[in-house]
């Protein structure tokens, strides 16, 4: 009986560690390809219609209208520095809750991940064979990094 208790205790103590290690092993850098080219192209179309006026056609936060205030950059070095180490789930949830500023949540979840794919593409990340999915759990496995 003592052996059974000891084994069960060991299993219950090491299981969380094994699960945490498994989650770490499943983490993917955005540099490993997490979106498709077609998805980025769809994202560009959505971006041009819903985001570009405020964030600028270069995604640098400089609006196309000089009378508008600057906004956060959505691509390249400044964006990557700001979001370094965060998951795509955090970006997805933040964007979904706050954008577009004049009508938050007006885009579908698929449109939000398509725009994120476009942002990553403009930032120089490679495309892959599988699309980003609008699933916070799968997005949580992809981490934004400045360089691989």
TIRO-2110 file (N, C-alpha, C; in Angstrom, 1 decimal):
// TIRO-2110
0.8, -1.2, 0.0, N, 1, A
0.0, 0.0, 0.0, CA, 1, A
0.9, 1.3, 0.0, C, 1, A
2.0, 1.2, 0.8, N, 2, A
2.8, 2.4, 0.8, CA, 2, A
3.5, 2.7, -0.5, C, 2, A
3.7, 1.6, -1.3, N, 3, A
4.3, 1.8, -2.6, CA, 3, A
3.3, 2.4, -3.5, C, 3, A
2.1, 2.0, -3.5, N, 4, A
1.0, 2.6, -4.3, CA, 4, A
0.9, 4.1, -4.0, C, 4, A
0.8, 4.4, -2.7, N, 5, A
0.7, 5.8, -2.3, CA, 5, A
1.9, 6.6, -2.8, C, 5, A
3.1, 6.1, -2.6, N, 6, A
4.3, 6.7, -3.1, CA, 6, A
4.3, 7.0, -4.6, C, 6, A
3.9, 6.0, -5.3, N, 7, A
3.8, 6.1, -6.8, CA, 7, A
2.8, 7.2, -7.2, C, 7, A
1.6, 7.1, -6.6, N, 8, A
0.6, 8.1, -6.9, CA, 8, A
1.0, 9.5, -6.5, C, 8, A
1.7, 9.6, -5.4, N, 9, A
2.2, 10.9, -5.0, CA, 9, A
3.2, 11.5, -6.0, C, 9, A
4.1, 10.6, -6.4, N, 10, A
5.1, 11.0, -7.5, CA, 10, A
4.4, 11.4, -8.8, C, 10, A
3.4, 10.6, -9.2, N, 11, A
2.7, 11.0, -10.4, CA, 11, A
2.0, 12.3, -10.3, C, 11, A
1.3, 12.6, -9.2, N, 12, A
0.6, 13.8, -9.0, CA, 12, A
1.6, 15.0, -8.9, C, 12, A
2.8, 14.8, -8.4, N, 13, A
3.7, 15.8, -8.2, CA, 13, A
4.5, 16.2, -9.5, C, 13, A
4.7, 15.1, -10.3, N, 14, A
5.5, 15.4, -11.5, CA, 14, A
4.6, 15.7, -12.8, C, 14, A
3.3, 15.3, -12.7, N, 15, A
2.4, 15.6, -13.8, CA, 15, A
2.4, 17.1, -14.2, C, 15, A
2.2, 18.0, -13.2, N, 16, A
2.2, 19.4, -13.6, CA, 16, A
3.5, 19.9, -14.3, C, 16, A
4.6, 19.3, -13.8, N, 17, A
5.9, 19.7, -14.4, CA, 17, A
6.0, 19.2, -15.8, C, 17, A
5.5, 17.9, -16.1, N, 18, A
5.5, 17.4, -17.4, CA, 18, A
4.6, 18.1, -18.3, C, 18, A
3.4, 18.5, -17.8, N, 19, A
2.5, 19.3, -18.7, CA, 19, A
3.1, 20.6, -19.0, C, 19, A
3.7, 21.3, -18.1, N, 20, A
4.3, 22.6, -18.3, CA, 20, A
5.4, 22.5, -19.3, C, 20, A
6.3, 21.4, -19.2, N, 21, A
7.3, 21.2, -20.2, CA, 21, A
6.8, 20.9, -21.6, C, 21, A
5.6, 20.1, -21.6, N, 22, A
5.0, 19.8, -22.9, CA, 22, A
4.5, 21.1, -23.6, C, 22, A
3.9, 22.0, -22.8, N, 23, A
3.5, 23.3, -23.3, CA, 23, A
4.7, 24.1, -23.8, C, 23, A
5.8, 24.1, -23.1, N, 24, A
7.0, 24.9, -23.6, CA, 24, A
7.5, 24.2, -24.9, C, 24, A
7.5, 22.9, -25.0, N, 25, A
7.9, 22.2, -26.2, CA, 25, A
7.0, 22.5, -27.4, C, 25, A
5.8, 22.8, -27.1, N, 26, A
4.8, 23.1, -28.2, CA, 26, A
4.8, 24.6, -28.6, C, 26, A
5.6, 25.4, -27.9, N, 27, A
5.6, 26.8, -28.3, CA, 27, A
6.3, 27.0, -29.6, C, 27, A
5.8, 27.9, -30.4, N, 28, A
6.3, 28.2, -31.8, CA, 28, A
6.6, 29.7, -31.9, C, 28, A
7.7, 30.0, -32.5, N, 29, A
8.1, 31.4, -32.8, CA, 29, A
7.3, 31.8, -34.0, C, 29, A
7.0, 33.0, -34.1, N, 30, A
6.3, 33.5, -35.3, CA, 30, A
7.2, 33.4, -36.5, C, 30, A
8.5, 33.3, -36.3, N, 31, A
9.5, 33.1, -37.4, CA, 31, A
9.5, 31.7, -38.0, C, 31, A
8.8, 30.8, -37.4, N, 32, A
8.7, 29.4, -37.9, CA, 32, A
7.6, 29.2, -38.9, C, 32, A
6.8, 30.3, -39.2, N, 33, A
5.8, 30.2, -40.2, CA, 33, A
4.5, 29.8, -39.5, C, 33, A
3.6, 30.7, -39.3, N, 34, A
2.3, 30.4, -38.6, CA, 34, A
1.1, 30.8, -39.3, C, 34, A
1.3, 31.3, -40.6, N, 35, A
0.2, 31.8, -41.4, CA, 35, A
0.4, 31.5, -42.8, C, 35, A
-0.6, 31.6, -43.7, N, 36, A
-0.3, 31.3, -45.1, CA, 36, A
-0.3, 32.6, -45.9, C, 36, A
0.3, 32.6, -47.0, N, 37, A
0.3, 33.8, -47.9, CA, 37, A
-1.1, 34.2, -48.3, C, 37, A
-2.0, 33.3, -48.6, N, 38, A
-3.3, 33.6, -48.9, CA, 38, A
-4.0, 34.3, -47.7, C, 38, A
-3.7, 33.9, -46.5, N, 39, A
-4.3, 34.5, -45.3, CA, 39, A
-3.8, 35.9, -45.2, C, 39, A
-2.5, 36.1, -45.4, N, 40, A
-1.9, 37.5, -45.3, CA, 40, A
-2.5, 38.4, -46.4, C, 40, A
-2.8, 37.9, -47.5, N, 41, A
-3.4, 38.7, -48.6, CA, 41, A
-4.9, 39.1, -48.2, C, 41, A
-5.6, 38.1, -47.6, N, 42, A
-6.9, 38.5, -47.1, CA, 42, A
-6.8, 39.5, -46.0, C, 42, A
-5.8, 39.4, -45.2, N, 43, A
-5.6, 40.3, -44.1, CA, 43, A
-5.3, 41.7, -44.6, C, 43, A
-4.6, 41.8, -45.7, N, 44, A
-4.3, 43.1, -46.3, CA, 44, A
-5.5, 43.8, -46.7, C, 44, A
-6.4, 43.1, -47.4, N, 45, A
-7.7, 43.6, -47.8, CA, 45, A
-8.5, 44.2, -46.6, C, 45, A
-8.6, 43.4, -45.5, N, 46, A
-9.3, 43.8, -44.3, CA, 46, A
-8.6, 45.1, -43.8, C, 46, A
-7.3, 45.0, -43.7, N, 47, A
-6.5, 46.1, -43.1, CA, 47, A
-6.7, 47.4, -43.9, C, 47, A
-6.7, 47.3, -45.2, N, 48, A
-6.9, 48.5, -46.0, CA, 48, A
-8.2, 49.1, -45.8, C, 48, A
-9.2, 48.3, -45.5, N, 49, A
-10.6, 48.8, -45.3, CA, 49, A
-10.8, 49.3, -43.8, C, 49, A
-10.3, 48.6, -42.8, N, 50, A
-10.7, 48.8, -41.4, CA, 50, A
-9.6, 49.5, -40.6, C, 50, A
-8.3, 49.3, -41.0, N, 51, A
-7.2, 49.7, -40.1, CA, 51, A
-6.3, 50.8, -40.7, C, 51, A
-6.2, 50.8, -42.0, N, 52, A
-5.2, 51.6, -42.7, CA, 52, A
-5.3, 53.1, -42.5, C, 52, A
-6.5, 53.6, -42.4, N, 53, A
-6.7, 55.0, -42.2, CA, 53, A
-6.0, 55.5, -40.9, C, 53, A
-6.1, 54.8, -39.9, N, 54, A
-5.5, 55.2, -38.6, CA, 54, A
-4.0, 54.7, -38.5, C, 54, A
-3.7, 53.5, -38.9, N, 55, A
-2.4, 53.0, -38.6, CA, 55, A
-1.4, 53.2, -39.8, C, 55, A
-1.9, 53.7, -40.9, N, 56, A
-1.1, 54.0, -42.1, CA, 56, A
-0.9, 52.9, -43.0, C, 56, A
-0.7, 53.2, -44.3, N, 57, A
-0.6, 52.1, -45.3, CA, 57, A
0.7, 51.4, -45.1, C, 57, A
1.7, 51.9, -44.4, N, 58, A
3.0, 51.2, -44.1, CA, 58, A
2.9, 50.5, -42.7, C, 58, A
1.8, 50.5, -42.1, N, 59, A
1.6, 49.9, -40.7, CA, 59, A
2.5, 50.4, -39.7, C, 59, A
3.0, 51.7, -39.9, N, 60, A
4.0, 52.2, -39.0, CA, 60, A
3.4, 53.2, -37.9, C, 60, A
2.0, 53.3, -37.9, N, 61, A
1.4, 54.1, -36.9, CA, 61, A
1.2, 55.6, -37.4, C, 61, A
1.7, 55.9, -38.5, N, 62, A
1.6, 57.3, -39.1, CA, 62, A
0.3, 57.3, -39.9, C, 62, A
-0.7, 57.9, -39.5, N, 63, A
-2.0, 57.9, -40.3, CA, 63, A
-1.8, 58.6, -41.6, C, 63, A
-2.7, 58.1, -42.5, N, 64, A
-2.6, 58.7, -43.9, CA, 64, A
-3.1, 60.2, -43.8, C, 64, A
-4.0, 60.5, -42.9, N, 65, A
-4.5, 61.9, -42.8, CA, 65, A
-3.6, 62.6, -41.8, C, 65, A
-2.9, 63.7, -42.2, N, 66, A
-2.0, 64.4, -41.3, CA, 66, A
-2.7, 65.0, -40.1, C, 66, A
-4.0, 65.2, -40.2, N, 67, A
-4.7, 65.8, -39.0, CA, 67, A
-5.1, 64.8, -37.9, C, 67, A
-4.8, 63.5, -38.2, N, 68, A
-5.1, 62.4, -37.2, CA, 68, A
-3.9, 62.2, -36.3, C, 68, A
-4.1, 61.8, -35.1, N, 69, A
-3.0, 61.5, -34.2, CA, 69, A
-2.3, 60.2, -34.6, C, 69, A
-1.1, 60.0, -34.2, N, 70, A
-0.3, 58.8, -34.4, CA, 70, A
-0.9, 57.7, -33.6, C, 70, A
-0.7, 56.5, -34.1, N, 71, A
-1.2, 55.3, -33.5, CA, 71, A
0.0, 54.3, -33.3, C, 71, A
-0.2, 53.2, -32.6, N, 72, A
0.9, 52.3, -32.4, CA, 72, A
1.2, 51.6, -33.8, C, 72, A
2.5, 51.3, -34.0, N, 73, A
2.9, 50.6, -35.2, CA, 73, A
2.4, 49.2, -35.1, C, 73, A
2.1, 48.6, -36.3, N, 74, A
1.6, 47.2, -36.4, CA, 74, A
2.5, 46.3, -37.1, C, 74, A
3.7, 46.7, -37.4, N, 75, A
4.6, 45.8, -38.1, CA, 75, A
6.1, 46.4, -37.9, C, 75, A
7.0, 45.5, -38.2, N, 76, A
8.4, 45.8, -38.2, CA, 76, A
9.0, 45.9, -36.8, C, 76, A
10.2, 46.5, -36.8, N, 77, A
11.0, 46.6, -35.5, CA, 77, A
10.2, 47.2, -34.3, C, 77, A
9.6, 48.3, -34.5, N, 78, A
8.9, 48.9, -33.3, CA, 78, A
7.8, 48.0, -32.8, C, 78, A
7.0, 47.5, -33.7, N, 79, A
5.9, 46.6, -33.3, CA, 79, A
6.5, 45.3, -32.6, C, 79, A
7.6, 44.8, -33.1, N, 80, A
8.2, 43.5, -32.6, CA, 80, A
8.8, 43.8, -31.2, C, 80, A
9.4, 45.0, -31.0, N, 81, A
9.9, 45.3, -29.7, CA, 81, A
8.8, 45.4, -28.7, C, 81, A
7.7, 46.1, -29.1, N, 82, A
6.6, 46.3, -28.1, CA, 82, A
5.9, 45.0, -27.7, C, 82, A
5.9, 44.0, -28.6, N, 83, A
5.1, 42.8, -28.4, CA, 83, A
6.0, 41.6, -28.1, C, 83, A
7.3, 41.9, -28.0, N, 84, A
8.3, 40.8, -27.8, CA, 84, A
7.9, 39.9, -26.6, C, 84, A
7.9, 38.6, -26.8, N, 85, A
7.6, 37.6, -25.8, CA, 85, A
6.2, 37.4, -25.5, C, 85, A
5.3, 38.1, -26.1, N, 86, A
3.9, 37.9, -25.9, CA, 86, A
3.3, 36.9, -27.0, C, 86, A
2.3, 36.3, -26.7, N, 87, A
1.7, 35.3, -27.6, CA, 87, A
0.8, 36.0, -28.6, C, 87, A
0.5, 35.3, -29.7, N, 88, A
-0.5, 35.8, -30.6, CA, 88, A
-1.9, 35.8, -30.0, C, 88, A
-2.1, 35.0, -29.0, N, 89, A
-3.4, 35.0, -28.3, CA, 89, A
-3.6, 36.4, -27.6, C, 89, A
-2.6, 36.9, -27.0, N, 90, A
-2.7, 38.2, -26.4, CA, 90, A
-3.0, 39.3, -27.4, C, 90, A
-2.2, 39.3, -28.5, N, 91, A
-2.5, 40.2, -29.6, CA, 91, A
-3.9, 40.1, -30.1, C, 91, A
-4.3, 38.9, -30.4, N, 92, A
-5.7, 38.6, -30.9, CA, 92, A
-6.7, 39.2, -29.9, C, 92, A
-6.6, 38.8, -28.7, N, 93, A
-7.7, 39.3, -27.7, CA, 93, A
-7.7, 40.8, -27.5, C, 93, A
-6.5, 41.4, -27.5, N, 94, A
-6.4, 42.8, -27.4, CA, 94, A
-7.0, 43.5, -28.6, C, 94, A
-6.6, 43.0, -29.8, N, 95, A
-7.1, 43.6, -31.0, CA, 95, A
-8.6, 43.4, -31.1, C, 95, A
-9.1, 42.3, -30.8, N, 96, A
-10.5, 42.0, -30.9, CA, 96, A
-11.3, 42.9, -29.9, C, 96, A
-10.8, 43.1, -28.8, N, 97, A
-11.5, 43.9, -27.8, CA, 97, A
-11.5, 45.4, -28.0, C, 97, A
-10.5, 45.9, -28.8, N, 98, A
-10.3, 47.4, -28.9, CA, 98, A
-10.3, 47.9, -30.3, C, 98, A
-10.3, 47.1, -31.3, N, 99, A
-10.2, 47.6, -32.7, CA, 99, A
-11.4, 47.1, -33.5, C, 99, A
-11.7, 47.9, -34.5, N, 100, A
-11.3, 49.3, -34.8, CA, 100, A
-11.8, 50.2, -33.7, C, 100, A
-11.0, 51.2, -33.5, N, 101, A
-11.2, 52.1, -32.3, CA, 101, A
-12.6, 52.7, -32.3, C, 101, A
-13.1, 53.0, -33.5, N, 102, A
-14.5, 53.6, -33.6, CA, 102, A
-15.6, 52.6, -33.6, C, 102, A
-15.3, 51.3, -33.6, N, 103, A
-16.3, 50.2, -33.6, CA, 103, A
-15.7, 48.9, -33.2, C, 103, A
-15.2, 48.8, -32.0, N, 104, A
-14.5, 47.5, -31.6, CA, 104, A
-15.4, 46.3, -31.8, C, 104, A
-14.8, 45.2, -32.2, N, 105, A
-15.5, 44.0, -32.4, CA, 105, A
-16.3, 43.9, -33.6, C, 105, A
-16.2, 44.9, -34.5, N, 106, A
-17.0, 44.8, -35.7, CA, 106, A
-16.5, 43.9, -36.8, C, 106, A
-15.2, 43.4, -36.6, N, 107, A
-14.7, 42.4, -37.5, CA, 107, A
-14.9, 41.0, -37.0, C, 107, A
-14.9, 40.0, -37.9, N, 108, A
-15.1, 38.6, -37.4, CA, 108, A
-13.7, 38.2, -36.8, C, 108, A
-13.8, 37.1, -36.1, N, 109, A
-12.5, 36.5, -35.6, CA, 109, A
-11.6, 36.1, -36.7, C, 109, A
-12.1, 35.6, -37.8, N, 110, A
-11.3, 35.2, -38.9, CA, 110, A
-10.6, 36.4, -39.5, C, 110, A
-11.4, 37.6, -39.6, N, 111, A
-10.8, 38.8, -40.1, CA, 111, A
-9.6, 39.3, -39.2, C, 111, A
-9.8, 39.2, -37.9, N, 112, A
-8.8, 39.6, -37.0, CA, 112, A
-7.5, 38.7, -37.2, C, 112, A
-7.6, 37.4, -37.3, N, 113, A
-6.4, 36.6, -37.5, CA, 113, A
-5.8, 36.8, -38.9, C, 113, A
-6.6, 37.1, -39.9, N, 114, A
-6.1, 37.5, -41.2, CA, 114, A
-5.3, 38.8, -41.1, C, 114, A
-5.8, 39.8, -40.4, N, 115, A
-5.0, 41.0, -40.2, CA, 115, A
-3.7, 40.7, -39.5, C, 115, A
-3.7, 39.9, -38.5, N, 116, A
-2.5, 39.5, -37.7, CA, 116, A
-1.5, 38.8, -38.7, C, 116, A
-2.0, 38.0, -39.6, N, 117, A
-1.2, 37.3, -40.5, CA, 117, A
-0.5, 38.4, -41.4, C, 117, A
-1.3, 39.4, -41.9, N, 118, A
-0.8, 40.4, -42.7, CA, 118, A
0.3, 41.2, -41.9, C, 118, A
0.1, 41.5, -40.7, N, 119, A
1.0, 42.2, -39.8, CA, 119, A
2.3, 41.5, -39.7, C, 119, A
2.2, 40.2, -39.5, N, 120, A
3.4, 39.3, -39.5, CA, 120, A
4.2, 39.3, -40.8, C, 120, A
3.4, 39.2, -41.9, N, 121, A
4.0, 39.2, -43.2, CA, 121, A
4.8, 40.4, -43.5, C, 121, A
4.2, 41.6, -43.2, N, 122, A
4.9, 42.9, -43.4, CA, 122, A
6.1, 43.0, -42.5, C, 122, A
6.1, 42.3, -41.4, N, 123, A
7.2, 42.3, -40.5, CA, 123, A
8.3, 41.3, -40.9, C, 123, A
8.1, 40.6, -42.0, N, 124, A
9.1, 39.8, -42.6, CA, 124, A
9.1, 38.3, -42.2, C, 124, A
8.0, 37.9, -41.5, N, 125, A
7.9, 36.5, -41.1, CA, 125, A
7.6, 35.7, -42.3, C, 125, A
8.1, 34.5, -42.4, N, 126, A
7.7, 33.6, -43.5, CA, 126, A
6.3, 33.0, -43.4, C, 126, A
5.7, 32.8, -44.6, N, 127, A
4.5, 32.1, -44.6, CA, 127, A
4.7, 30.6, -44.5, C, 127, A
3.6, 29.9, -44.2, N, 128, A
3.7, 28.4, -44.0, CA, 128, A
2.6, 27.8, -44.8, C, 128, A
2.3, 26.5, -44.5, N, 129, A
1.2, 25.8, -45.2, CA, 129, A
-0.1, 25.8, -44.4, C, 129, A
-0.1, 26.2, -43.2, N, 130, A
-1.3, 26.2, -42.4, CA, 130, A
-1.7, 27.6, -41.9, C, 130, A
-3.0, 27.9, -41.9, N, 131, A
-3.4, 29.2, -41.5, CA, 131, A
-3.5, 29.4, -40.0, C, 131, A
-3.3, 30.6, -39.6, N, 132, A
-3.6, 30.9, -38.2, CA, 132, A
-5.1, 30.6, -37.9, C, 132, A
-5.4, 30.1, -36.8, N, 133, A
-6.8, 29.8, -36.5, CA, 133, A
-7.3, 30.8, -35.4, C, 133, A
-8.5, 31.3, -35.4, N, 134, A
-9.0, 32.2, -34.4, CA, 134, A
-9.3, 31.5, -33.1, C, 134, A
-8.4, 30.7, -32.6, N, 135, A
-8.6, 29.9, -31.4, CA, 135, A
-7.5, 30.4, -30.4, C, 135, A
-7.9, 31.0, -29.3, N, 136, A
-6.9, 31.5, -28.3, CA, 136, A
-6.0, 30.5, -27.8, C, 136, A
-6.4, 29.2, -27.7, N, 137, A
-5.5, 28.2, -27.2, CA, 137, A
-4.4, 27.9, -28.2, C, 137, A
-4.7, 27.8, -29.5, N, 138, A
-3.6, 27.6, -30.5, CA, 138, A
-2.8, 28.8, -30.7, C, 138, A
-3.4, 30.0, -30.6, N, 139, A
-2.7, 31.2, -30.8, CA, 139, A
-1.7, 31.5, -29.6, C, 139, A
-2.1, 30.9, -28.4, N, 140, A
-1.2, 31.1, -27.3, CA, 140, A
0.1, 30.3, -27.4, C, 140, A
0.2, 29.4, -28.3, N, 141, A
1.4, 28.6, -28.6, CA, 141, A
2.4, 29.3, -29.5, C, 141, A
2.0, 30.5, -30.1, N, 142, A
2.9, 31.2, -31.0, CA, 142, A
3.3, 32.5, -30.3, C, 142, A
4.6, 32.6, -30.2, N, 143, A
5.2, 33.8, -29.5, CA, 143, A
5.9, 34.8, -30.5, C, 143, A
5.6, 36.0, -30.2, N, 144, A
6.2, 37.1, -31.0, CA, 144, A
7.6, 37.3, -30.6, C, 144, A
8.5, 37.3, -31.5, N, 145, A
9.9, 37.6, -31.3, CA, 145, A
10.5, 38.5, -32.3, C, 145, A
11.5, 39.3, -31.9, N, 146, A
12.1, 40.2, -32.8, CA, 146, A
13.0, 39.5, -33.9, C, 146, A
13.7, 38.5, -33.5, N, 147, A
14.6, 37.7, -34.3, CA, 147, A
14.6, 36.3, -33.8, C, 147, A
14.8, 35.3, -34.7, N, 148, A
14.9, 33.9, -34.3, CA, 148, A
16.1, 33.7, -33.5, C, 148, A
END
